[in-house]
Amino acid sequence: MQVVDASRDEAQLAVRLYNDPAETRSFEAFVVHMHLAWLYLLHGEFTRDDVDFRYWRWQGRARRLDRVDGEPKRWDLATCVRHRWPDDKDPVRANLTFFIRLRNKIEHRYARQQEALTAAVGGQSQALLLNYLKRSLRANSGPGLHLRRGCAFRCSSAVSPPKASERCGGCGHNCRSRCAPS
C-alpha cells in the first residue's frame, strides 16, 4: 500500500533530519515529518479496516463530501488519534497530542531556541518514534499492509557538545553562523 510506504519514508526522513548536525532546523523538521508519518500510517490502517475517514457535511437533507481542490477531505491527525485511541489517558494518544500541538506552534512561528527545545522534549521525541515503530510493525502485519524495505531507525535525543573542530573561530562556541574573530 502506497500510503504505508509514504509513512515509512516520512519517518525515515524525520530521523535523518533530526540526526543531521548541519541542519539548522532539524528538530522542527523531525516534528513536521513525524506528524506526516503518523497521519499516513493511521490513514493506511483506516483503509485496511474499512473506516471512512473522510469529512462529510449536510447540505439540506443530503450528505455531501467535503472537498479540497476537488479531492475528498480526509481526517487530520488529531481526529485520527481521537478515533484510534478513544481513551484520552492512553499514553500513545497523549504523546501524539503533545506533538500535534507542538507542530501547530512550529508551523506558525519559528522556534529560536531549538537546541533548548530539543533537549527539553528529547525523551518525548524518542517516545514518538518508538510508538510509531511499534504501531507500524503491528499495523503492517495485517493483510495489505507490509513494509517493502527495512524500517531501521537510529535517533539520538541528546544534544551533544560540539567537537573542537566544529567550534567557532570567533567565540569558541558552536555558532551556526560562525562569528567573525574579534
TORPA-4810 file (N, C-alpha, C, O; in nm, 3 decimals):
<nodes>
NODE_1_0.084_-0.118_0.000_0.000_0.000_0.000_0.089_0.124_0.000_0.177_0.138_0.084_M
NODE_2_0.064_0.213_-0.094_0.150_0.331_-0.111_0.151_0.423_0.010_0.255_0.482_0.041_Q
NODE_3_0.039_0.436_0.078_0.033_0.527_0.192_0.123_0.477_0.306_0.179_0.559_0.379_V
NODE_4_0.136_0.347_0.321_0.225_0.291_0.425_0.371_0.316_0.387_0.453_0.349_0.473_V
NODE_5_0.403_0.300_0.259_0.539_0.331_0.213_0.570_0.479_0.235_0.680_0.514_0.277_D
NODE_6_0.472_0.565_0.207_0.492_0.709_0.228_0.512_0.739_0.375_0.592_0.825_0.411_A
NODE_7_0.438_0.669_0.461_0.453_0.687_0.606_0.595_0.653_0.650_0.658_0.730_0.721_S
NODE_8_0.643_0.539_0.606_0.778_0.495_0.643_0.883_0.594_0.590_0.978_0.628_0.660_R
NODE_9_0.864_0.640_0.466_0.958_0.736_0.408_0.962_0.866_0.488_1.069_0.922_0.510_D
NODE_10_0.845_0.912_0.533_0.840_1.034_0.615_0.913_1.015_0.748_0.985_1.104_0.793_E
NODE_11_0.893_0.899_0.810_0.959_0.871_0.938_1.111_0.863_0.919_1.186_0.917_1.001_A
NODE_12_1.155_0.798_0.814_1.298_0.788_0.789_1.358_0.926_0.760_1.468_0.957_0.807_Q
NODE_13_1.287_1.010_0.685_1.333_1.146_0.659_1.340_1.225_0.789_1.435_1.300_0.812_L
NODE_14_1.240_1.210_0.873_1.237_1.281_1.002_1.361_1.247_1.084_1.424_1.336_1.142_A
NODE_15_1.395_1.120_1.090_1.511_1.077_1.170_1.641_1.126_1.107_1.731_1.170_1.178_V
NODE_16_1.651_1.120_0.974_1.773_1.170_0.907_1.792_1.318_0.936_1.904_1.362_0.964_R
NODE_17_1.685_1.395_0.928_1.696_1.539_0.955_1.728_1.565_1.102_1.808_1.653_1.134_L
NODE_18_1.667_1.489_1.191_1.691_1.505_1.335_1.837_1.481_1.370_1.894_1.550_1.453_Y
NODE_19_1.897_1.382_1.305_2.035_1.345_1.335_2.139_1.422_1.255_2.258_1.400_1.274_N
NODE_20_2.097_1.512_1.168_2.190_1.587_1.084_2.239_1.712_1.158_2.162_1.806_1.176_D
NODE_21_2.365_1.714_1.202_2.415_1.829_1.278_2.424_1.957_1.194_2.428_2.066_1.250_P
NODE_22_2.427_1.944_1.063_2.436_2.063_0.978_2.299_2.126_0.953_2.291_2.240_0.908_A
NODE_23_2.193_2.055_0.980_2.058_2.106_0.957_2.019_2.198_1.071_2.007_2.154_1.185_E
NODE_24_1.999_2.328_1.040_1.974_2.427_1.145_1.836_2.414_1.208_1.816_2.457_1.322_T
NODE_25_1.740_2.356_1.138_1.605_2.343_1.193_1.567_2.195_1.200_1.455_2.157_1.165_R
NODE_26_1.660_2.113_1.245_1.641_1.969_1.243_1.525_1.922_1.332_1.450_1.833_1.293_S
NODE_27_1.510_1.982_1.450_1.404_1.938_1.539_1.267_1.973_1.481_1.174_1.893_1.487_F
NODE_28_1.255_2.092_1.425_1.129_2.131_1.362_1.095_2.035_1.249_0.980_1.992_1.236_E
NODE_29_1.193_2.003_1.168_1.171_1.910_1.056_1.129_1.773_1.108_1.041_1.709_1.051_A
NODE_30_1.193_1.728_1.216_1.156_1.600_1.276_1.009_1.599_1.315_0.937_1.504_1.284_F
NODE_31_0.965_1.704_1.383_0.827_1.712_1.430_0.729_1.711_1.313_0.630_1.638_1.315_V
NODE_32_0.756_1.791_1.211_0.666_1.801_1.095_0.659_1.668_1.020_0.551_1.624_0.984_V
NODE_33_0.774_1.606_0.995_0.774_1.482_0.917_0.720_1.363_0.998_0.661_1.272_0.939_H
NODE_34_0.740_1.361_1.129_0.679_1.255_1.209_0.527_1.272_1.214_0.453_1.174_1.219_M
NODE_35_0.481_1.396_1.213_0.337_1.423_1.205_0.280_1.359_1.078_0.177_1.291_1.083_H
NODE_36_0.347_1.381_0.966_0.302_1.321_0.840_0.312_1.169_0.843_0.224_1.100_0.791_L
NODE_37_0.419_1.116_0.902_0.435_0.971_0.911_0.319_0.908_0.987_0.263_0.807_0.944_A
NODE_38_0.282_0.967_1.099_0.170_0.915_1.177_0.039_0.930_1.100_-0.043_0.838_1.099_W
NODE_39_0.018_1.043_1.036_-0.105_1.065_0.960_-0.120_0.959_0.852_-0.227_0.898_0.839_L
NODE_40_-0.015_0.936_0.774_-0.021_0.836_0.668_-0.038_0.695_0.723_-0.112_0.615_0.666_Y
NODE_41_0.028_0.665_0.834_0.014_0.533_0.895_-0.130_0.508_0.938_-0.186_0.402_0.910_L
NODE_42_-0.191_0.605_1.005_-0.329_0.587_1.051_-0.426_0.583_0.934_-0.523_0.508_0.936_L
NODE_43_-0.402_0.664_0.831_-0.486_0.656_0.711_-0.475_0.518_0.648_-0.575_0.464_0.599_H
NODE_44_-0.358_0.460_0.647_-0.339_0.324_0.596_-0.416_0.222_0.678_-0.479_0.132_0.623_G
NODE_45_-0.411_0.236_0.811_-0.486_0.146_0.897_-0.635_0.159_0.874_-0.707_0.059_0.866_E
NODE_46_-0.683_0.283_0.862_-0.827_0.304_0.840_-0.871_0.247_0.706_-0.980_0.192_0.695_F
NODE_47_-0.787_0.259_0.605_-0.818_0.199_0.475_-0.829_0.048_0.488_-0.923_-0.013_0.439_T
NODE_48_-0.731_-0.011_0.556_-0.731_-0.156_0.578_-0.855_-0.201_0.654_-0.913_-0.305_0.624_R
NODE_49_-0.895_-0.122_0.754_-1.007_-0.159_0.841_-1.142_-0.111_0.790_-1.243_-0.123_0.860_D
NODE_50_-1.147_-0.057_0.669_-1.270_-0.004_0.608_-1.337_0.103_0.693_-1.460_0.106_0.705_D
NODE_51_-1.258_0.191_0.751_-1.309_0.306_0.826_-1.316_0.423_0.729_-1.217_0.455_0.663_V
NODE_52_-1.433_0.485_0.719_-1.448_0.602_0.632_-1.390_0.723_0.706_-1.451_0.774_0.799_D
NODE_53_-1.274_0.768_0.663_-1.206_0.878_0.733_-1.211_1.007_0.650_-1.117_1.086_0.650_F
NODE_54_-1.322_1.025_0.582_-1.345_1.147_0.507_-1.440_1.237_0.587_-1.520_1.188_0.667_R
NODE_55_-1.430_1.368_0.564_-1.520_1.463_0.627_-1.647_1.475_0.543_-1.641_1.485_0.420_Y
NODE_56_-1.762_1.474_0.611_-1.891_1.487_0.546_-1.960_1.611_0.602_-1.932_1.654_0.714_W
NODE_57_-2.049_1.667_0.524_-2.131_1.780_0.570_-2.274_1.759_0.521_-2.297_1.687_0.423_R
NODE_58_-2.366_1.820_0.588_-2.505_1.812_0.547_-2.539_1.936_0.466_-2.510_2.048_0.507_W
NODE_59_-2.601_1.915_0.352_-2.649_2.024_0.268_-2.798_1.999_0.251_-2.842_1.923_0.165_Q
NODE_60_-2.875_2.067_0.336_-3.017_2.037_0.342_-3.037_1.899_0.401_-2.996_1.872_0.514_G
NODE_61_-3.099_1.809_0.324_-3.119_1.671_0.370_-3.016_1.576_0.311_-3.013_1.458_0.345_R
NODE_62_-2.931_1.627_0.225_-2.831_1.542_0.158_-2.697_1.551_0.230_-2.654_1.657_0.273_A
NODE_63_-2.633_1.437_0.240_-2.499_1.430_0.298_-2.399_1.439_0.183_-2.405_1.361_0.088_R
NODE_64_-2.308_1.536_0.192_-2.210_1.559_0.087_-2.069_1.551_0.143_-2.044_1.586_0.259_R
NODE_65_-1.978_1.503_0.058_-1.837_1.500_0.097_-1.781_1.640_0.097_-1.806_1.719_0.005_L
NODE_66_-1.704_1.673_0.200_-1.626_1.796_0.197_-1.511_1.772_0.100_-1.451_1.665_0.099_D
NODE_67_-1.481_1.870_0.019_-1.374_1.855_-0.080_-1.277_1.972_-0.069_-1.314_2.084_-0.036_R
NODE_68_-1.150_1.941_-0.099_-1.045_2.042_-0.108_-0.980_2.022_-0.244_-0.925_1.915_-0.272_V
NODE_69_-0.985_2.123_-0.326_-0.931_2.115_-0.462_-0.985_1.993_-0.537_-0.911_1.928_-0.611_D
NODE_70_-1.112_1.963_-0.518_-1.177_1.854_-0.588_-1.160_1.717_-0.525_-1.228_1.622_-0.565_G
NODE_71_-1.072_1.705_-0.428_-1.047_1.576_-0.362_-1.123_1.570_-0.229_-1.138_1.672_-0.162_E
NODE_72_-1.171_1.450_-0.191_-1.237_1.439_-0.059_-1.140_1.477_0.053_-1.025_1.435_0.055_P
NODE_73_-1.190_1.558_0.146_-1.109_1.599_0.260_-1.104_1.485_0.361_-1.207_1.433_0.402_K
NODE_74_-0.983_1.446_0.400_-0.964_1.336_0.493_-0.932_1.389_0.633_-0.891_1.504_0.650_R
NODE_75_-0.953_1.302_0.732_-0.931_1.342_0.869_-0.789_1.391_0.891_-0.694_1.337_0.835_W
NODE_76_-0.776_1.494_0.973_-0.645_1.542_1.016_-0.595_1.447_1.125_-0.669_1.359_1.171_D
NODE_77_-0.471_1.463_1.165_-0.410_1.370_1.261_-0.483_1.371_1.396_-0.501_1.266_1.456_L
NODE_78_-0.525_1.488_1.443_-0.593_1.494_1.573_-0.722_1.412_1.571_-0.752_1.342_1.668_A
NODE_79_-0.798_1.420_1.463_-0.921_1.342_1.451_-0.890_1.193_1.444_-0.959_1.112_1.505_T
NODE_80_-0.785_1.157_1.368_-0.743_1.017_1.359_-0.706_0.962_1.496_-0.743_0.850_1.532_C
NODE_81_-0.632_1.041_1.572_-0.586_0.998_1.705_-0.705_0.978_1.798_-0.711_0.880_1.872_V
NODE_82_-0.800_1.072_1.795_-0.919_1.057_1.881_-0.999_0.932_1.843_-1.054_0.865_1.931_R
NODE_83_-1.004_0.900_1.716_-1.077_0.782_1.672_-1.003_0.653_1.712_-1.065_0.559_1.761_H
NODE_84_-0.872_0.650_1.691_-0.795_0.527_1.716_-0.778_0.502_1.866_-0.784_0.387_1.909_R
NODE_85_-0.758_0.608_1.945_-0.741_0.595_2.089_-0.848_0.678_2.160_-0.822_0.793_2.197_W
NODE_86_-0.967_0.622_2.179_-1.076_0.700_2.240_-1.047_0.740_2.386_-1.099_0.841_2.433_P
NODE_87_-0.965_0.663_2.455_-0.929_0.695_2.593_-0.826_0.807_2.594_-0.713_0.788_2.549_D
NODE_88_-0.865_0.924_2.644_-0.772_1.038_2.642_-0.656_1.022_2.739_-0.567_1.106_2.741_D
NODE_89_-0.655_0.916_2.818_-0.543_0.889_2.909_-0.443_0.791_2.849_-0.342_0.760_2.912_K
NODE_90_-0.470_0.741_2.730_-0.378_0.649_2.665_-0.245_0.720_2.642_-0.244_0.831_2.590_D
NODE_91_-0.131_0.659_2.680_-0.002_0.727_2.667_0.037_0.757_2.522_0.102_0.858_2.496_P
NODE_92_0.000_0.672_2.428_0.032_0.700_2.287_-0.047_0.821_2.241_0.007_0.909_2.173_V
NODE_93_-0.175_0.826_2.278_-0.257_0.941_2.242_-0.202_1.069_2.305_-0.195_1.173_2.239_R
NODE_94_-0.162_1.062_2.431_-0.108_1.180_2.499_0.019_1.229_2.430_0.038_1.349_2.412_A
NODE_95_0.107_1.136_2.393_0.231_1.172_2.325_0.201_1.237_2.189_0.260_1.339_2.154_N
NODE_96_0.110_1.176_2.113_0.075_1.233_1.982_0.007_1.369_1.996_0.035_1.460_1.919_L
NODE_97_-0.081_1.383_2.094_-0.148_1.512_2.117_-0.046_1.620_2.149_-0.057_1.733_2.100_T
NODE_98_0.053_1.587_2.231_0.161_1.681_2.263_0.231_1.727_2.135_0.253_1.847_2.117_F
NODE_99_0.266_1.633_2.047_0.339_1.669_1.925_0.250_1.737_1.821_0.299_1.815_1.741_F
NODE_100_0.122_1.708_1.822_0.031_1.780_1.732_0.028_1.927_1.771_0.037_2.015_1.686_I
NODE_101_0.017_1.953_1.900_0.018_2.093_1.948_0.152_2.160_1.919_0.157_2.276_1.878_R
NODE_102_0.260_2.087_1.940_0.393_2.142_1.913_0.410_2.173_1.765_0.465_2.277_1.729_L
NODE_103_0.364_2.083_1.679_0.373_2.107_1.535_0.291_2.229_1.496_0.334_2.307_1.411_R
NODE_104_0.174_2.247_1.556_0.093_2.365_1.525_0.167_2.493_1.564_0.159_2.593_1.492_N
NODE_105_0.238_2.491_1.676_0.317_2.608_1.716_0.433_2.630_1.620_0.460_2.743_1.579_K
NODE_106_0.502_2.523_1.584_0.615_2.532_1.492_0.570_2.585_1.356_0.640_2.664_1.293_I
NODE_107_0.455_2.541_1.313_0.404_2.582_1.182_0.378_2.732_1.176_0.389_2.793_1.069_E
NODE_108_0.343_2.792_1.289_0.305_2.932_1.289_0.411_3.028_1.342_0.394_3.149_1.333_H
NODE_109_0.518_2.975_1.397_0.626_3.063_1.443_0.757_2.985_1.451_0.758_2.866_1.483_R
NODE_110_0.864_3.053_1.421_0.997_2.993_1.424_1.045_2.981_1.567_1.040_3.078_1.643_Y
NODE_111_1.092_2.863_1.605_1.145_2.841_1.740_1.292_2.881_1.743_1.376_2.813_1.683_A
NODE_112_1.324_2.990_1.811_1.462_3.039_1.815_1.552_2.953_1.903_1.671_2.940_1.877_R
NODE_113_1.496_2.898_2.004_1.574_2.819_2.099_1.559_2.670_2.069_1.520_2.593_2.157_Q
NODE_114_1.590_2.631_1.947_1.569_2.493_1.904_1.647_2.393_1.989_1.592_2.290_2.027_Q
NODE_115_1.774_2.422_2.020_1.853_2.327_2.098_1.795_2.307_2.237_1.793_2.195_2.287_E
NODE_116_1.749_2.415_2.299_1.688_2.403_2.432_1.558_2.324_2.423_1.530_2.240_2.510_A
NODE_117_1.479_2.349_2.319_1.354_2.276_2.300_1.382_2.128_2.274_1.314_2.041_2.328_L
NODE_118_1.482_2.100_2.191_1.519_1.962_2.161_1.560_1.889_2.288_1.519_1.775_2.310_T
NODE_119_1.640_1.953_2.370_1.684_1.891_2.495_1.567_1.870_2.591_1.560_1.769_2.660_A
NODE_120_1.476_1.968_2.595_1.363_1.960_2.688_1.265_1.848_2.652_1.207_1.786_2.741_A
NODE_121_1.246_1.823_2.523_1.147_1.724_2.482_1.210_1.605_2.411_1.143_1.532_2.338_V
NODE_122_1.341_1.586_2.431_1.411_1.476_2.367_1.352_1.340_2.400_1.340_1.255_2.312_G
NODE_123_1.315_1.319_2.525_1.255_1.192_2.565_1.120_1.171_2.500_1.085_1.060_2.460_G
NODE_124_1.043_1.278_2.490_0.913_1.270_2.422_0.933_1.238_2.274_0.854_1.163_2.215_Q
NODE_125_1.038_1.294_2.214_1.068_1.266_2.073_1.100_1.119_2.053_1.054_1.056_1.959_S
NODE_126_1.181_1.066_2.145_1.217_0.925_2.138_1.091_0.839_2.151_1.076_0.740_2.080_Q
NODE_127_1.002_0.875_2.243_0.877_0.801_2.261_0.790_0.809_2.136_0.729_0.709_2.097_A
NODE_128_0.784_0.925_2.072_0.707_0.941_1.949_0.757_0.844_1.843_0.677_0.778_1.776_L
NODE_129_0.887_0.835_1.828_0.946_0.745_1.729_0.925_0.599_1.766_0.888_0.518_1.680_L
NODE_130_0.947_0.564_1.892_0.929_0.425_1.935_0.783_0.381_1.924_0.755_0.268_1.884_L
NODE_131_0.691_0.470_1.960_0.548_0.439_1.944_0.515_0.417_1.797_0.438_0.327_1.764_N
NODE_132_0.572_0.499_1.710_0.550_0.483_1.566_0.600_0.347_1.519_0.530_0.275_1.447_Y
NODE_133_0.722_0.311_1.559_0.779_0.183_1.517_0.692_0.066_1.565_0.664_-0.026_1.488_L
NODE_134_0.650_0.071_1.690_0.567_-0.035_1.745_0.434_-0.043_1.670_0.389_-0.152_1.634_K
NODE_135_0.373_0.072_1.645_0.244_0.076_1.576_0.259_0.030_1.432_0.175_-0.044_1.382_R
NODE_136_0.365_0.075_1.365_0.381_0.039_1.224_0.409_-0.110_1.209_0.365_-0.171_1.111_S
NODE_137_0.482_-0.169_1.302_0.505_-0.313_1.296_0.375_-0.390_1.315_0.349_-0.489_1.246_L
NODE_138_0.292_-0.345_1.409_0.165_-0.411_1.433_0.072_-0.392_1.314_0.007_-0.487_1.269_R
NODE_139_0.065_-0.271_1.263_-0.024_-0.240_1.150_0.019_-0.312_1.024_-0.065_-0.354_0.944_A
NODE_140_0.149_-0.326_1.007_0.200_-0.386_0.884_0.194_-0.537_0.883_0.232_-0.600_0.784_N
NODE_141_0.146_-0.597_0.992_0.137_-0.742_0.993_0.005_-0.790_0.933_-0.012_-0.909_0.906_S
NODE_142_-0.089_-0.697_0.912_-0.219_-0.736_0.857_-0.214_-0.749_0.706_-0.116_-0.710_0.643_G
NODE_143_-0.322_-0.804_0.647_-0.327_-0.818_0.502_-0.329_-0.682_0.434_-0.400_-0.592_0.476_P
NODE_144_-0.250_-0.669_0.330_-0.248_-0.546_0.253_-0.154_-0.440_0.307_-0.129_-0.340_0.239_G
NODE_145_-0.101_-0.458_0.426_-0.008_-0.361_0.483_0.122_-0.432_0.517_0.124_-0.524_0.600_L
NODE_146_0.228_-0.390_0.455_0.357_-0.450_0.486_0.467_-0.353_0.448_0.447_-0.261_0.369_H
NODE_147_0.582_-0.375_0.506_0.698_-0.292_0.474_0.774_-0.359_0.362_0.814_-0.475_0.373_L
NODE_148_0.794_-0.287_0.256_0.867_-0.344_0.143_1.017_-0.337_0.164_1.093_-0.421_0.117_R
NODE_149_1.058_-0.234_0.237_1.201_-0.220_0.267_1.215_-0.220_0.418_1.117_-0.208_0.491_R
NODE_150_1.337_-0.233_0.463_1.363_-0.233_0.607_1.321_-0.102_0.672_1.312_0.001_0.605_G
NODE_151_1.295_-0.107_0.798_1.249_0.009_0.871_1.334_0.023_0.997_1.286_0.001_1.108_C
NODE_152_1.459_0.058_0.979_1.550_0.071_1.093_1.578_0.218_1.118_1.604_0.294_1.024_A
NODE_153_1.573_0.259_1.244_1.595_0.399_1.280_1.698_0.405_1.392_1.703_0.320_1.480_F
NODE_154_1.778_0.508_1.386_1.869_0.538_1.495_1.849_0.686_1.522_1.880_0.770_1.437_R
NODE_155_1.799_0.718_1.638_1.766_0.856_1.669_1.824_0.890_1.805_1.790_0.827_1.905_C
NODE_156_1.910_0.988_1.808_1.969_1.032_1.933_1.889_1.151_1.983_1.871_1.249_1.910_S
NODE_157_1.841_1.143_2.106_1.761_1.254_2.158_1.843_1.345_2.248_1.788_1.437_2.309_S
NODE_158_1.971_1.322_2.257_2.056_1.405_2.340_2.127_1.509_2.255_2.162_1.483_2.140_A
NODE_159_2.149_1.625_2.312_2.226_1.728_2.245_2.369_1.712_2.290_2.399_1.731_2.408_V
NODE_160_2.457_1.678_2.200_2.596_1.654_2.238_2.679_1.780_2.215_2.649_1.859_2.125_S
NODE_161_2.782_1.799_2.296_2.866_1.918_2.277_2.943_1.906_2.146_2.975_1.796_2.102_P
NODE_162_2.972_2.020_2.084_3.044_2.016_1.956_3.187_1.970_1.975_3.247_1.991_2.080_P
NODE_163_3.241_1.908_1.871_3.382_1.871_1.872_3.464_1.999_1.857_3.413_2.101_1.810_K
NODE_164_3.588_1.994_1.898_3.674_2.113_1.889_3.680_2.164_1.746_3.685_2.285_1.724_A
NODE_165_3.680_2.073_1.648_3.689_2.114_1.508_3.563_2.183_1.459_3.566_2.251_1.356_S
NODE_166_3.448_2.167_1.532_3.323_2.228_1.491_3.299_2.362_1.560_3.203_2.432_1.528_E
NODE_167_3.386_2.400_1.652_3.365_2.523_1.728_3.400_2.644_1.644_3.484_2.638_1.554_R
NODE_168_3.335_2.752_1.675_3.353_2.877_1.602_3.492_2.936_1.629_3.542_2.933_1.742_C
NODE_169_3.552_2.988_1.525_3.682_3.051_1.541_3.673_3.187_1.609_3.771_3.236_1.664_G
NODE_170_3.553_3.247_1.605_3.535_3.380_1.663_3.517_3.378_1.813_3.583_3.453_1.885_G
NODE_171_3.428_3.291_1.862_3.398_3.293_2.004_3.428_3.160_2.074_3.423_3.154_2.196_C
NODE_172_3.458_3.054_1.998_3.491_2.926_2.058_3.370_2.838_2.089_3.386_2.727_2.139_G
NODE_173_3.249_2.888_2.061_3.128_2.811_2.085_3.079_2.748_1.955_3.140_2.764_1.849_H
NODE_174_2.968_2.676_1.964_2.910_2.611_1.846_2.813_2.706_1.778_2.692_2.687_1.784_N
NODE_175_2.865_2.808_1.713_2.781_2.906_1.645_2.754_2.860_1.503_2.847_2.830_1.427_C
NODE_176_2.628_2.854_1.468_2.593_2.809_1.334_2.635_2.913_1.229_2.669_2.879_1.116_R
NODE_177_2.633_3.040_1.269_2.667_3.145_1.173_2.816_3.174_1.166_2.859_3.252_1.081_S
NODE_178_2.894_3.114_1.253_3.040_3.136_1.259_3.073_3.284_1.278_3.085_3.360_1.182_R
NODE_179_3.088_3.323_1.403_3.121_3.462_1.436_3.253_3.503_1.371_3.342_3.420_1.349_C
NODE_180_3.263_3.626_1.343_3.389_3.679_1.292_3.482_3.699_1.411_3.438_3.750_1.514_A
NODE_181_3.610_3.661_1.400_3.702_3.682_1.512_3.711_3.829_1.548_3.712_3.915_1.461_P
NODE_182_3.717_3.856_1.679_3.725_3.996_1.721_3.865_4.034_1.757_3.890_4.149_1.795_S
</nodes>
